[in-house]
């Protein structure tokens, strides 16, 4: 989501906003109530993919396949 910021506020605190953009935030720059620009982080496809993996990893649970341990499993064509 893009957070609106007035251009005067942006100029007054530019280093703060640039730090926030560097950490992934995005802003709509407004002048007299009208959107005049978007301030977005630089595209980083590898970084974005890594962040997505971390998000999925935090929501997923990977466990062992549940099956009886005494059941023999064979992958030949006669047992498919």
C-alpha positions as a Python dict, from the first residue, in 0.01 Angstrom:
ca = {
    (1, 'X'): (0, 0, 0),
    (2, 'X'): (126, 345, -88),
    (3, 'X'): (125, 598, 195),
    (4, 'X'): (52, 959, 93),
    (5, 'X'): (307, 1224, 189),
    (6, 'X'): (293, 1596, 115),
    (7, 'X'): (588, 1723, -88),
    (8, 'X'): (674, 1981, 180),
    (9, 'X'): (688, 1709, 446),
    (10, 'X'): (897, 1494, 213),
    (11, 'X'): (1149, 1774, 152),
    (12, 'X'): (1174, 1851, 524),
    (13, 'X'): (1245, 1488, 614),
    (14, 'X'): (1392, 1350, 292),
    (15, 'X'): (1661, 1136, 458),
    (16, 'X'): (1399, 973, 683),
    (17, 'X'): (1172, 893, 389),
    (18, 'X'): (1462, 763, 180),
    (19, 'X'): (1560, 533, 467),
    (20, 'X'): (1202, 406, 486),
    (21, 'X'): (1193, 348, 107),
    (22, 'X'): (1524, 164, 133),
    (23, 'X'): (1350, -69, 380),
    (24, 'X'): (1060, -144, 144),
    (25, 'X'): (800, 129, 206),
    (26, 'X'): (634, 315, -82),
    (27, 'X'): (482, 664, -88),
    (28, 'X'): (250, 875, -301),
    (29, 'X'): (389, 1228, -315),
    (30, 'X'): (116, 1493, -314),
    (31, 'X'): (110, 1866, -384),
    (32, 'X'): (-202, 2064, -299),
    (33, 'X'): (-391, 1735, -248),
    (34, 'X'): (-303, 1599, -593),
    (35, 'X'): (-75, 1298, -646),
    (36, 'X'): (232, 1414, -841),
    (37, 'X'): (473, 1122, -798),
    (38, 'X'): (535, 779, -649),
    (39, 'X'): (839, 706, -436),
    (40, 'X'): (918, 333, -461),
    (41, 'X'): (1208, 104, -370),
    (42, 'X'): (1441, 9, -653),
    (43, 'X'): (1338, -320, -816),
    (44, 'X'): (1541, -611, -681),
    (45, 'X'): (1402, -935, -829),
    (46, 'X'): (1638, -1160, -633),
    (47, 'X'): (1567, -979, -307),
    (48, 'X'): (1192, -986, -373),
    (49, 'X'): (1204, -1360, -444),
    (50, 'X'): (1400, -1421, -125),
    (51, 'X'): (1149, -1219, 80),
    (52, 'X'): (863, -1420, -74),
    (53, 'X'): (1037, -1745, 20),
    (54, 'X'): (1073, -1621, 378),
    (55, 'X'): (702, -1530, 386),
    (56, 'X'): (597, -1873, 258),
    (57, 'X'): (841, -2048, 491),
    (58, 'X'): (690, -1871, 791),
    (59, 'X'): (342, -1995, 695),
    (60, 'X'): (427, -2348, 585),
    (61, 'X'): (494, -2663, 780),
    (62, 'X'): (700, -2935, 621),
    (63, 'X'): (683, -3276, 781),
    (64, 'X'): (740, -3638, 700),
    (65, 'X'): (494, -3836, 490),
    (66, 'X'): (258, -4015, 721),
    (67, 'X'): (246, -4386, 645),
    (68, 'X'): (295, -4704, 844),
    (69, 'X'): (663, -4777, 891),
    (70, 'X'): (616, -5150, 842),
    (71, 'X'): (461, -5109, 495),
    (72, 'X'): (705, -5176, 213),
    (73, 'X'): (691, -4934, -74),
    (74, 'X'): (806, -5016, -424),
    (75, 'X'): (805, -4794, -729),
    (76, 'X'): (817, -5053, -1004),
    (77, 'X'): (547, -5055, -1271),
    (78, 'X'): (365, -5356, -1122),
    (79, 'X'): (291, -5173, -796),
    (80, 'X'): (172, -4832, -921),
}
